[in-house]
Amino acid sequence: MARGALRRKLAAIVAADIAGYSRLVSHNETATLQTLSAYRQIVDGLIAEYGGRIANTAGDSVLAEFPSAMDAVECCVAIQLRLVEAEGDRPEDLALRFRIGIHLGDVVVQGNDLLGDGVNVAARLESIADPGGICISGAVFDQVDGKLEYPIEPLGLQSLKNIARPIEVYTVRIRNQSRSPEAANPSSTKFQQEIRYCRSSDGVRLAYSTVGNGPFLLKSANWINHLELDWELPLYRHLFVGLAKRHKLIRYDARGNGLSDWDQSELSLDAWINDMEAVVDAVGLDRFPIFGFSQGCAVSVAYAVRHPEKVSKLILFGGFVTGRFKRPSTTAGDLERYKATATLIRLGWSSEDPTFRQMLASQLIPGATKEQALAFNEMQRRSLSAESAARYYETVSNFDVRNLLPQVSVPTLVLHFRDDAMVPIEEGRLMAAGIQGAKFVSLPGKNHLPLENDPGMPQFFEELESFLRTE
């Protein structure tokens, strides 16, 4: 492209969209579109009133520019306040709430549109804003600090999707804003987990933690867990922040993993069900939903069959009905390869040479960044011993819960990444098909472990929250 067709300038960029828009449209398309049209009149009018210009719109999203960061922030505050007034008595789960991100930076002007890093940062800030909230970058904060009548709270350095450098992020607290910790810094007091210990029926010591506020949500244990490292490393952290957004999240390390006992105790489906029972009793849970992940899905299914009076709902993500040793599609050659993998785990897991652990990472998280791959390598090395890892692999590979699926009597949501390289999506479909009334949702993505940069994660959280809200 000829240089004469492009020009650059410094501008305050506003990116906005509606939280959960796809879910709202699917619920009532006509009403949602009518409300959006009315809200857009409010938004467009205020942008013009504060000296801004709309550069682009698509569906529910708006991209605008302002010559002044202060004008941009004041305009966005006015937008959020006016939209709350317009909302009236609309039910919470049907409310249309804009998330807004604001950044001050260099942009490329192409016709009426805006491109470049400044736009990308604003869009990523919008993606972590609370519904009805505003996130601003450090560059904007420097311009408006001490000039705004509403408090501005720091969220710390945030690693935003596809942005090379961490961004200092702040949130503008508006009186009518429905506050949520979704975008909060995991190190904040809101997300300080409490770690405690209990004992399973055979005496194995188990570590469990609680974090967040709201109704209880129990997450099953899965292979390669470590309560502390899970929270510190850039792998599962975004998932736990999302799950603790509106819930008191209960997690625990499986026997042989993380902060739980690393001894040679029994590893079996029954033993893992007993461990879940011990954690439930220690926390004092009465009736609660379970979030099962990977092999934790089978444990969650078995627990729900054994204790239907305790489980209100099941969310099963990336799970499988049969382990790799038991699948009808497994050939004799596959079986030999799987057994060889168990041998390699015993020989290479604790080695200083990370080659073998990197091979596993390439299967579990093929779309990982270099930082995420290194973090997973560290997680493997520090979360369990070579012998525990091999026994865990062999035990899970022999899972078979086909006979339990028809006995599940609670509402169930099954989610699976379409191109999961470790657990084929067919396993997720089989799980949903075997549970009466279960809803199945396929998500875009190829990782088995859900990473923050996976394209399916926004839909994942929308589906999960919508399912948990439904009576």
Secondary structure by P-SEA (a helix, b strand, c coil): cccccbbbbbbbbbbbbbcaaaaaaaacaaaaaaaaaaaaaaaaaaaaaaccccccccccbbbbccccaaaaaaaaaaaaaaaaaacccccccccbbbbbbbbbbbbbbcccccccaaaaaaaaaaaacccccccccaaaaaaccccccbbbbbcccccccccccccbbbbbbccccccccccccccccccbbbbbbbbcccbbbbbbbccccccbbbbbbcccccaaaaaccccaaaaaaaaacccbbbbbbcccccccccccccccaaaaaaaaaaaaaaaccccbbbbbccaaaaaaaaaaaaccccccbbbbcccccccccccccccaaaaaaaaaaaaaaacccccccaaaaaaaaaaacccccaaaaaaaaaaaaccccaaaaaaaaaaaaaccccccccccccbbbbbbccccccccaaaaaaaaaaccbbbbbbbccccccccccccaaaaaaaaaaaaaacc
